[in-house]
Amino acid sequence: MVAPMHAPGQVIDAAATAAPTPAQAGLYAEQRRKGFGRLRFSPALEHEYRRHMRQDQRISTLICSATALAIWLAFMALDLWRLDLPRELAERHYDVWITVTLRLVVLAILLLLVQRVANRGLAADKAAPPDYPWLSFLALVLIGTSSAISANVMKLRDLAHADMAQFVIIIAVFLPVGMTFRQSLGAATLIAVATALLGEVMLDPGHMREHIRLSTLVFFAVFVGAVGAYLREYAQRDQFLLRRLLHHHAMFDALTGIGNRRFFEQHAATALLQARREGAGVVLAILDVDHFKKFNDRYGHQTGDLALSLVARSLKAGLHRPMDLAARLGGEEFGLLFYGTGPEQAQVLLDGIVAAIVALAIPHDASATAPHLTVSIGAACFDGRETLESLYRRADAVLYESKTGGRNRAGLDWPRSVVALASRRPQTQRRR
């Protein structure tokens, strides 16, 4: 009948079961059709995309921020020698005080950024905290401003300075550090404006020609960087939508709209892990449409597809809890999983499903069981210790018994250990 897709003992990531629903897949397809030239999705998709990008760019943000922190510490050490800071601070030169203050503020923000991103990687939820892109934004703007002030101070003292640092900072603004294109462009523009205005305020007329040339080139650098960043984010957004659509197609059955075998396997593995922790009951069932080959031969495959869709709709209607699941395992076989369910409740649910299919009154003149479409179900209660493969084998054996016993019925493997567990389980964990 059906065997698990994964190897015995294989651990399946619970996050893998978070496949887009058919409704969500429709949103992704609609967004691709409408386009996103302004680099903006609908509100729900935009929130999901930004959360995804913060998570996806966490490592690159950590690398970039740690590198920036190391470089910043090196510049601060160099300032001690180049500016003779103890003497300059003692003489209370305002420009040096501003430079040192900004250096320390940037240092604090970089330390906070590294700490936030690094600690988030150790948390159970790997998504980055909402404020880290804005920490990146603030750190980069202050780095650019501090660098411009420092360069102007050096020029006024006829010391060696590095105007090229502004171009490096502009490049860094467009690196993958969790910010969107709009945020990166805003940060780069603020740095360029600050560079131009600070030179106008701080420099003497003898340095203005060089400063105007520098400011012009910085704005050109912003433009070139923005073009590249726009194209990159557009491609990232398109890939995000495509990946989510492909993930949906890989996890859902195109005919019935419910989960497929892969999705069922992964969800069931996750449910068993959770049930072991919580001591909850789990029932896994395999449903087979009786004499379905004869149905197709008699009525045609299009009618057969319609019948399978109606069966799937009835199965979905019988689900009541968030962890309950119905899936098409292949052909005319379906899988059912009920979480937090005791044996007595499970038998009632399964008998109700058999009756619901009969109530559809789908004609089946070729059936040796009844003049209408019927199903056979084999189910097994999780004993709290066994593997998914073992649970499948037990459910499959009961399905065979249901078929040989006359079909149009539901059987349930109800071990004594499960009965004892159900009797001890708190009432709040039993299905109502």
Buried (B, 14 or more C-beta within 10 A) or exposed (E): BBEBBBEEEEEBEBEBBEBBBEEBBEBBBEBBEEEBEEBBBEEEBBEBBBEBBBBBBBEBBBBBBBEBBEBBEEBBEEBEEBBBBEEBEEEEBEBBEBBBEBBEBBBEBBBBBBEBBBEBEEEEEEBBBEEBBEBBBBBBBBBBBBBBBBBBBBBBBEEEBEBEBBBBBBBBBBBBBBBBBBBBBBBBBBBBBBBBEBBEEBBEEEBEEEBEEBBEBBBEBBEEBBEEBBEBBBEBBBEBBEEBBEBBBEBBBEBBBBBBBBBBBBBBBBBBBBBEEEEBBBBBBBBBBBBBEBBBEBBEEEBBEBBBBBBBBBBBEBBEEEBBBBBBBEEBBBBBBBBBBBBBBBBEBBBBBBEBBBEBEBBBEBBEBEEBBBBBBBBBBBBBEBBBBBBBBBBBBBBBEBBEEEBBBBBBBBBEEBBEBBEEBEEEBBBE
